[in-house]
């Protein structure tokens, strides 16, 4: 079963180990203990900024039209490519034909959980 409701960030048995900056070195690894350090000591003004658009749970007739309106080809990245999202899909209530259509037009599909607790 799922342990998603039993753990916190400090008690999750599957959490990542604490990053050791003495061992972790670019290009294979990067530690930022405060989450504010930028790799390569770039100035914030020279650092590319990214926005990740993600969605959780079922894809179905309750939300599919919203996704089609949001990803309608009118919103572009700075390189003129269409924006895309990542869909963390749960099994319950999902229409897999709609998921296949999202994938076909370039979105990333990931599994949220088969045992996702809806409470």
C-alpha positions as CSV (number, residue, x, y, z in Angstrom):
1,X,0.0,0.0,0.0
2,X,0.8,3.7,-0.1
3,X,2.8,5.4,2.7
4,X,2.1,8.9,1.4
5,X,0.0,9.9,4.4
6,X,2.3,8.2,7.0
7,X,5.5,10.1,6.4
8,X,6.8,13.7,6.6
9,X,9.9,15.1,4.9
10,X,12.1,14.1,7.9
11,X,10.6,10.7,8.6
12,X,10.0,9.3,5.1
13,X,12.0,6.1,4.8
14,X,12.4,6.7,1.0
15,X,13.8,10.3,1.4
16,X,17.0,11.3,-0.2
17,X,20.2,11.2,1.9
18,X,21.6,14.5,3.1
19,X,23.8,16.0,0.4
20,X,27.5,16.2,1.3
21,X,29.1,19.1,-0.6
22,X,32.6,17.5,-0.1
23,X,31.5,14.4,-2.2
24,X,28.8,15.9,-4.4
25,X,30.6,17.8,-7.3
26,X,29.5,19.1,-10.7
27,X,28.8,17.9,-13.3
28,X,27.5,14.7,-11.7
29,X,26.0,16.2,-8.5
30,X,25.1,19.6,-7.0
31,X,24.4,20.4,-3.4
32,X,22.6,23.5,-2.2
33,X,22.0,23.0,1.5
34,X,19.9,26.3,1.6
35,X,18.3,25.7,-1.8
36,X,19.6,29.2,-2.9
37,X,23.0,28.4,-4.4
38,X,23.1,28.5,-8.2
39,X,25.4,26.0,-10.0
40,X,28.5,27.5,-11.6
41,X,28.2,30.6,-9.4
42,X,26.0,32.3,-12.0
43,X,24.4,35.6,-11.1
44,X,20.7,35.3,-10.6
45,X,20.1,37.7,-13.6
46,X,22.1,35.3,-15.8
47,X,20.3,32.2,-14.6
48,X,17.6,30.6,-16.8
49,X,14.2,30.6,-15.0
50,X,11.7,27.7,-15.5
51,X,8.1,27.2,-14.5
52,X,6.9,23.6,-14.3
53,X,3.2,23.1,-14.9
54,X,2.0,19.9,-13.2
55,X,-1.3,18.3,-12.5
56,X,-2.3,15.5,-10.1
57,X,-4.8,12.7,-10.3
58,X,-7.4,11.7,-12.8
59,X,-7.7,12.9,-16.3
60,X,-11.3,12.8,-17.5
61,X,-14.3,14.9,-18.8
62,X,-14.2,17.0,-15.6
63,X,-10.8,18.6,-16.6
64,X,-9.8,17.6,-20.1
65,X,-11.4,20.7,-21.7
66,X,-9.6,22.9,-19.2
67,X,-6.3,21.3,-20.3
68,X,-7.2,21.8,-24.0
69,X,-7.9,25.5,-23.3
70,X,-4.7,26.0,-21.3
71,X,-2.5,24.2,-23.8
72,X,-4.2,25.8,-26.9
73,X,-1.0,26.7,-28.8
74,X,-1.3,30.4,-27.9
75,X,1.2,30.2,-25.0
76,X,4.8,29.8,-26.0
77,X,8.2,29.3,-24.4
78,X,10.9,31.9,-25.3
79,X,12.1,29.6,-28.0
80,X,8.6,29.8,-29.6
81,X,7.7,26.2,-28.7
82,X,4.3,25.5,-27.2
83,X,4.2,25.1,-23.4
84,X,3.6,21.6,-22.0
85,X,2.7,20.1,-18.7
86,X,3.4,17.0,-16.7
87,X,0.4,14.9,-15.6
88,X,0.8,12.8,-12.5
89,X,-2.1,10.4,-13.2
90,X,-3.9,8.2,-10.8
91,X,-5.8,5.2,-11.9
92,X,-9.2,5.9,-10.3
93,X,-11.6,7.9,-12.6
94,X,-9.0,8.3,-15.4
95,X,-10.0,8.2,-19.0
96,X,-6.9,6.6,-20.7
97,X,-7.9,7.8,-24.2
98,X,-7.6,11.3,-22.9
99,X,-4.2,10.5,-21.3
100,X,-3.0,9.1,-24.7
101,X,-4.1,12.3,-26.4
102,X,-2.2,14.5,-23.9
103,X,0.9,12.3,-24.6
104,X,0.3,12.5,-28.3
105,X,0.5,16.3,-28.3
106,X,3.7,16.4,-26.3
107,X,2.8,16.4,-22.6
108,X,4.7,14.3,-20.1
109,X,2.8,11.5,-18.4
110,X,3.8,10.1,-15.0
111,X,2.2,7.8,-12.5
112,X,0.9,9.4,-9.4
113,X,0.0,6.1,-7.7
114,X,-2.3,3.1,-8.1
115,X,-3.0,3.2,-4.4
116,X,-3.5,7.0,-4.0
117,X,-5.5,7.8,-0.9
118,X,-8.2,10.3,-1.9
119,X,-8.9,11.4,1.7
